[in-house]
Amino acid sequence: MARSVDPPHIVNIEDLRKAARRRLPRVVFDYIDGGADAEITLRENCRAFESVIFRPRSAVATPACDTRTTVLGTPVSFPLLLGPVGSSRMFYPRGEEAAARAAGEAGTVYTLSTLSGCLLEDVRTASTGALWYQVYLVGGRDIASATIERAKKVGYSALVVTIDTAVAGFRERDVRNGTKELLTRRLGPMFPHVWQFLARPGWLAGFLADGGLMKFPNVVLPEGPMLYADVATALEQSTVTWRDLRWIRDLWQGPIVVKGVHIGDDARRAIDEGADAIVVSNHGGRQLDGVSATLRALPEVVAATNGQVEVLMDGGVRRGGDIAKALCLGARAVLIGRAYAYGLGAGGGPGVSRALQILRTDFIRAMKLLGCGAVSELDGTYVEAPADWHVPTPRQLSSHIS
Ligand SMILES: Cc1cc2nc3c(=O)[nH]c(=O)nc-3n(C[C@H](O)[C@H](O)[C@H](O)COP(=O)(O)O)c2cc1C
């Protein structure tokens, strides 16, 4: 039976997280929820939002609060996009299609991961909204270029090139939960860990009815679609470098978004190699643990890009107020990962829609309480960041693309 994702059951993203934990096997929930190593960066991403304080204008009426904006020329109903989340089909049957559909219905962009469990053509058919395609070079350039060609053909409008995954991050939870053993699909190694699936019969029935797929259908190797079990090795063998970025620039005429920038120097390099937008991202604390929270890194990158490209950020967005803070510090929009992945795990497409509804309603309320009537008016004067963050003055920040 589908569980309710409505209030009073589900009021915020943390409620969706708890609901996902109740529905998913531990190994799947921890794959979404966990981070690398000691999970310092995972926690810091969220904590950084708590360190930024609002400075509202009171006694301002904003009856028609305009949350619309554009990202790379694409109109979005509010400044939030769905970032790439691999293996979403593990969270819910046809997960990527359900998430893309919900994003389209909410008037925003869905980004499909290379490590999707659904065919990119099926995801295109499922959604009426704009779609971006995230690129890893797993399997090599020839495999990637064939997939990029398919994405182009069916109308994905931008490529997101992730540059922070030289190797897969070390996720301790995955080791404890027996991810590697479960991926062998051999009874002996799997046996000590299968209880996790048996403890979630509803999820298991859905997973098996959906084909129990453990392959990436968009990464088509000569021997067939890449297996889940092969992804870590494939990532390590296909580190995306600046040279690859230039190759992708020659291959793809549409917009390119470089995801995984932490510092101003890399932002400038990305622009030199042809990026049209940058995502300040540490992969949600899943790669190098100990890097700065992305909100803290954002102003340096915004200053370094000097208005030449749009700057997006992701990491730790759990409330509408977080979106407002990121925009005040110079982001054009935010991407979310876990916030919608929890919704998908909790209740499929309706769970994703609920996550988006929560964040949008929250964001509008935050804007009204700030006394700010339009997204374009949010700037550094509405927030105070800790003194040791290198935040440019509001005047510098307002020079970013408007
Ligand atoms: C379960 C999961 C899978 C992810 N898979 C990918 C991926 O395939 N490609 C990618 O570029 N980023 C991936 N990410 C990172 C997200 O795109 C995003 O950077 C991150 O989730 C943002 O942090 P947040 O989860 O706190 O919103 C993944 C994140 C999660 C939680």
The ligand as an SDF file (V2000), in Angstrom:
LIG
                    3D

 31 33  0  0  0  0  0  0  0  0999 V2000
   22.2710    8.8190   -3.8480 C   0  0  0  0  0  0  0  0  0  0  0  0
   23.0350    9.8650   -4.5980 C   0  0  0  0  0  0  0  0  0  0  0  0
   23.5320    9.5650   -5.8570 C   0  0  0  0  0  0  0  0  0  0  0  0
   24.2300   10.5530   -6.5740 C   0  0  0  0  0  0  0  0  0  0  0  0
   24.6550   10.2820   -7.8450 N   0  0  0  0  0  0  0  0  0  0  0  0
   25.2730   11.2380   -8.5660 C   0  0  0  0  0  0  0  0  0  0  0  0
   25.6460   11.0000   -9.9090 C   0  0  0  0  0  0  0  0  0  0  0  0
   25.3990    9.9360  -10.4650 O   0  0  0  0  0  0  0  0  0  0  0  0
   26.2920   11.9980  -10.5660 N   0  0  0  0  0  0  0  0  0  0  0  0
   26.5770   13.2080   -9.9790 C   0  0  0  0  0  0  0  0  0  0  0  0
   27.1530   14.0810  -10.6170 O   0  0  0  0  0  0  0  0  0  0  0  0
   26.1960   13.4590   -8.7220 N   0  0  0  0  0  0  0  0  0  0  0  0
   25.5520   12.5120   -7.9960 C   0  0  0  0  0  0  0  0  0  0  0  0
   25.1610   12.7820   -6.7150 N   0  0  0  0  0  0  0  0  0  0  0  0
   25.4270   14.1070   -6.1310 C   0  0  0  0  0  0  0  0  0  0  0  0
   24.2340   15.0390   -6.3590 C   0  0  0  0  0  0  0  0  0  0  0  0
   24.0730   15.3530   -7.7120 O   0  0  0  0  0  0  0  0  0  0  0  0
   24.3990   16.3360   -5.5670 C   0  0  0  0  0  0  0  0  0  0  0  0
   25.6470   16.9180   -5.8770 O   0  0  0  0  0  0  0  0  0  0  0  0
   24.2940   16.1710   -4.0600 C   0  0  0  0  0  0  0  0  0  0  0  0
   23.3460   15.1900   -3.7350 O   0  0  0  0  0  0  0  0  0  0  0  0
   23.9030   17.4820   -3.4090 C   0  0  0  0  0  0  0  0  0  0  0  0
   23.8280   17.3670   -2.0360 O   0  0  0  0  0  0  0  0  0  0  0  0
   22.4380   17.0970   -1.2580 P   0  0  0  0  0  0  0  0  0  0  0  0
   22.1690   15.6450   -1.4020 O   0  0  0  0  0  0  0  0  0  0  0  0
   22.7450   17.4940    0.1490 O   0  0  0  0  0  0  0  0  0  0  0  0
   21.3640   17.9360   -1.9080 O   0  0  0  0  0  0  0  0  0  0  0  0
   24.4530   11.8260   -5.9930 C   0  0  0  0  0  0  0  0  0  0  0  0
   23.9390   12.0980   -4.7270 C   0  0  0  0  0  0  0  0  0  0  0  0
   23.2210   11.1420   -4.0350 C   0  0  0  0  0  0  0  0  0  0  0  0
   22.6510   11.4920   -2.6830 C   0  0  0  0  0  0  0  0  0  0  0  0
  1  2  1  0
  2  3  1  0
  2 30  2  0
  3  4  2  0
  4  5  1  0
  4 28  1  0
  5  6  2  0
  6  7  1  0
  6 13  1  0
  7  8  2  0
  7  9  1  0
  9 10  1  0
 10 11  2  0
 10 12  1  0
 12 13  2  0
 13 14  1  0
 14 15  1  0
 14 28  1  0
 15 16  1  0
 16 17  1  0
 16 18  1  0
 18 19  1  0
 18 20  1  0
 20 21  1  0
 20 22  1  0
 22 23  1  0
 23 24  1  0
 24 25  2  0
 24 26  1  0
 24 27  1  0
 28 29  2  0
 29 30  1  0
 30 31  1  0
M  END
$$$$
